[in-house]
Each structure stands twice: as structure tokens, then as C-alpha cells.
């Protein structure tokens, strides 16, 4: 019985770890502390300048994640808060 309980616990931990690893976010944009970051509104403005209709934005790890729609398709754009360079884009 103890072997079964241990196996179930090990599988549960494995599922939790793998689901966290499968998240599609991009999280490493800068090593600067948040006090040095440029405003998130500037990342949104850059996305708008590229033709995206910005829906919302948030902080993901050390990146600004901007959700935008372009030509009817949803995108996640990841900007460095250090220099507002576009680091990664994911089409949904």
C-alpha cells in the first residue's frame, strides 16, 4: 500500500512540474530591477505602432507581455522593459 501511495505522489509531482514547464510564456527579458524599467504603456504604444489592437498587458517574469489582435488573430508580444525591444512573439 505504501508503494502505491509513493507512486501516486511521484506521478502527481511529475504532472505538476511538466504542466508548469509547458507554459508558453517568455519570461527572461532583462536583469534590471523594476525601478529601472520603462513604463508598460510604452510597450503598448510600440505594439500599436506595429498595427496591433492592444487588448491588455501584464508583467510576465522580467518581460512586458502585451496581448494584441492583428488581422483577426491574437498575439502575445514580449517586450524588454529595459529598452522596449521585442523579444518574442506567440500567435494564438
C-alpha positions in Angstrom: 0.0 0.0 0.0 2.9 2.4 0.8 4.4 1.7 -2.6 1.2 2.6 -4.4 0.9 5.8 -2.3 4.5 6.8 -3.2 4.0 6.1 -6.9 0.8 8.2 -6.9 2.6 11.0 -5.2 5.6 10.8 -7.6 3.2 10.9 -10.6 1.3 13.9 -9.2 4.5 15.9 -8.7 5.7 15.0 -12.2 2.4 16.2 -13.7 2.6 19.5 -11.8 6.2 20.1 -12.9 5.5 19.2 -16.5 2.5 21.4 -16.8 4.5 24.4 -15.4 7.2 23.7 -17.9 4.7 23.6 -20.8 3.6 27.2 -20.2 4.2 29.1 -23.4 5.2 32.4 -21.8 8.6 34.0 -22.4 9.9 35.2 -19.1 13.6 36.4 -19.4 13.9 39.8 -20.9 16.1 41.8 -18.5 18.1 41.5 -15.3 17.4 45.1 -14.3 15.4 45.8 -11.2 11.9 47.0 -11.7 12.8 50.6 -10.5 14.8 50.9 -13.8 12.1 49.7 -16.1 10.4 51.9 -18.7 6.6 52.3 -18.4 4.4 49.4 -19.7 2.4 52.0 -21.6 5.4 52.5 -23.9 5.4 48.8 -24.7 1.7 49.0 -25.6 2.4 52.0 -27.8 5.1 50.1 -29.7 2.7 47.2 -30.3 0.1 49.7 -31.6 2.7 51.3 -33.9 3.2 47.8 -35.4 -0.5 47.6 -36.2 -1.8 45.6 -33.2 -5.1 46.4 -31.4 -3.9 46.1 -27.8 -6.3 44.3 -25.5 -4.2 44.3 -22.3 -0.7 43.9 -20.9 0.9 42.5 -17.8 4.3 41.6 -16.4 5.4 38.1 -17.2 8.7 37.2 -15.4 11.0 40.1 -16.4 9.1 41.0 -19.5 6.1 43.1 -20.5 3.6 40.8 -22.1 1.2 42.6 -24.5 -1.9 40.9 -25.8 -2.9 42.3 -29.2 -5.0 41.4 -32.2 -3.8 41.9 -35.8 -5.8 40.7 -38.9 -8.2 38.9 -36.6 -5.5 36.8 -34.9 -4.5 37.0 -31.2 -0.8 37.5 -30.4 1.3 37.7 -27.3 4.2 40.1 -27.7 7.0 40.1 -25.1 9.0 43.3 -24.7 12.1 44.0 -22.6 11.2 46.7 -20.1 14.9 47.8 -20.3 14.9 49.1 -23.8 11.4 48.1 -25.1 12.8 45.8 -27.7 10.5 43.0 -28.9 12.0 39.7 -27.6 9.4 37.1 -28.6 6.0 36.8 -30.3 3.5 34.0 -30.0 0.5 33.7 -32.3 -2.5 32.1 -30.6 
